[in-house]
């Protein structure tokens, strides 16, 4: 699944939310370095900022590991049991899907203090650099999506990469199911770009004083959707509903071999999460 930045700090939660890495321990060990490098791309950090940011992120990630990983492992084991016992119906699948979204959203709050501490050290030049980088990226992204066929192919490739990690290769019928989903529920990329611009304007307005900027950061990390453009939020809800529908249909279409492959993956990820949660 696509990596994305949470607001202006650039914290990527896909490492945790998708659980698609083959080695979670390596992903967690390098998460602080990876995230700091993403932030550096947007803010051009100095040595001390980079060092302090990585130290703070390591603590945040450690807290997530201790407080959330066991719960995530339990959800994976419950899902695997329903899959194995053929008791996975639309109602409990919706519960698992909704819980996955909630788990991802809950992660933001863990980074509030880090985000506020970091933003208080930034200079006007760095904030200008951030805004300029976001705007340049938006222009680049808009140019890329002009080629609708290329965009569709890239999206399909990402889905295939993800499904290969969890259930191995798709059958012809499953590929047809994927193609139908991509046609009916394309990700609202243009609205996502518009939303980033929308939030960037709010960020720019908050830059007038440090107190306003920190309040913006705190509010955003408590609930980023309060700042979202309503049109994008509605489109995202529609996309997520379509994604849930597709995944439920896909799970119901699994062959016995694919079910075994998925079950083994779920149990392996659950075990990895439990091991990481118990680590000092």
ChimeraX attribute file (.defattr): number of C-alpha atoms within 10 A of each C-alpha:
attribute: neighborCount
match mode: 1-to-1
recipient: residues
	/A:1	16
	/A:2	9
	/A:3	11
	/A:4	11
	/A:5	14
	/A:6	14
	/A:7	18
	/A:8	21
	/A:9	22
	/A:10	19
	/A:11	22
	/A:12	21
	/A:13	18
	/A:14	16
	/A:15	15
	/A:16	23
	/A:17	17
	/A:18	14
	/A:19	17
	/A:20	18
	/A:21	15
	/A:22	12
	/A:23	11
	/A:24	17
	/A:25	14
	/A:26	10
	/A:27	15
	/A:28	18
	/A:29	13
	/A:30	12
	/A:31	21
	/A:32	22
	/A:33	18
	/A:34	16
	/A:35	20
	/A:36	23
	/A:37	17
	/A:38	17
	/A:39	21
	/A:40	18
	/A:41	14
	/A:42	20
	/A:43	23
	/A:44	18
	/A:45	19
	/A:46	11
	/A:47	9
	/A:48	10
	/A:49	17
	/A:50	18
	/A:51	13
	/A:52	15
	/A:53	21
	/A:54	20
	/A:55	15
	/A:56	19
	/A:57	22
	/A:58	18
	/A:59	15
	/A:60	20
	/A:61	19
	/A:62	18
	/A:63	14
	/A:64	18
	/A:65	20
	/A:66	18
	/A:67	12
	/A:68	18
	/A:69	21
	/A:70	21
	/A:71	16
	/A:72	21
	/A:73	22
	/A:74	16
	/A:75	17
	/A:76	22
	/A:77	19
	/A:78	15
	/A:79	20
	/A:80	22
	/A:81	16
	/A:82	15
	/A:83	19
	/A:84	15
	/A:85	9
	/A:86	10
	/A:87	12
	/A:88	18
	/A:89	12
	/A:90	13
	/A:91	8
	/A:92	13
	/A:93	20
	/A:94	16
	/A:95	10
	/A:96	17
	/A:97	17
	/A:98	13
	/A:99	14
	/A:100	16
	/A:101	12
	/A:102	12
	/A:103	16
	/A:104	14
	/A:105	17
	/A:106	15
	/A:107	19
	/A:108	20
	/A:109	17
	/A:110	17
	/A:111	21
	/A:112	19
	/A:113	17
	/A:114	19
	/A:115	24
	/A:116	19
	/A:117	16
	/A:118	17
	/A:119	19
	/A:120	12
	/A:121	13
	/A:122	16
	/A:123	12
	/A:124	10
	/A:125	10
	/A:126	18
	/A:127	19
	/A:128	14
	/A:129	16
	/A:130	21
	/A:131	19
	/A:132	14
	/A:133	15
	/A:134	18
	/A:135	16
	/A:136	12
	/A:137	13
	/A:138	18
	/A:139	12
	/A:140	11
	/A:141	14
	/A:142	15
	/A:143	10
	/A:144	12
	/A:145	14
	/A:146	11
	/A:147	10
	/A:148	10
	/A:149	10
	/A:150	12
	/A:151	15
	/A:152	16
	/A:153	12
	/A:154	12
	/A:155	17
	/A:156	17
	/A:157	12
	/A:158	13
	/A:159	15
	/A:160	17
	/A:161	15
	/A:162	17
	/A:163	17
	/A:164	13
	/A:165	15
	/A:166	17
	/A:167	21
	/A:168	16
	/A:169	14
	/A:170	19
	/A:171	12
	/A:172	9
	/A:173	11
	/A:174	17
	/A:175	15
	/A:176	12
	/A:177	18
	/A:178	20
	/A:179	14
	/A:180	13
	/A:181	18
	/A:182	20
	/A:183	11
	/A:184	11
	/A:185	18
	/A:186	17
	/A:187	19
	/A:188	16
	/A:189	16
	/A:190	15
	/A:191	17
	/A:192	19
	/A:193	18
	/A:194	18
	/A:195	19
	/A:196	21
	/A:197	17
	/A:198	14
	/A:199	18
	/A:200	19
	/A:201	13
	/A:202	14
	/A:203	20
	/A:204	13
	/A:205	13
	/A:206	17
	/A:207	16
	/A:208	10
	/A:209	10
	/A:210	15
	/A:211	12
	/A:212	14
	/A:213	20
	/A:214	21
	/A:215	14
	/A:216	19
	/A:217	23
	/A:218	18
	/A:219	16
	/A:220	22
	/A:221	23
	/A:222	18
	/A:223	14
	/A:224	16
	/A:225	14
	/A:226	11
	/A:227	17
	/A:228	18
	/A:229	17
	/A:230	13
	/A:231	12
	/A:232	20
	/A:233	18
	/A:234	13
	/A:235	18
	/A:236	18
	/A:237	11
	/A:238	16
	/A:239	19
	/A:240	17
	/A:241	14
	/A:242	18
	/A:243	18
	/A:244	18
	/A:245	15
	/A:246	19
	/A:247	16
	/A:248	17
	/A:249	15
	/A:250	18
	/A:251	17
	/A:252	14
	/A:253	16
	/A:254	17
	/A:255	13
	/A:256	10
	/A:257	11
	/A:258	17
	/A:259	20
	/A:260	16
	/A:261	16
	/A:262	23
	/A:263	21
	/A:264	15
	/A:265	19
	/A:266	22
	/A:267	19
	/A:268	16
	/A:269	22
	/A:270	23
	/A:271	17
	/A:272	17
	/A:273	26
	/A:274	20
	/A:275	15
	/A:276	18
	/A:277	20
	/A:278	11
	/A:279	10
	/A:280	6
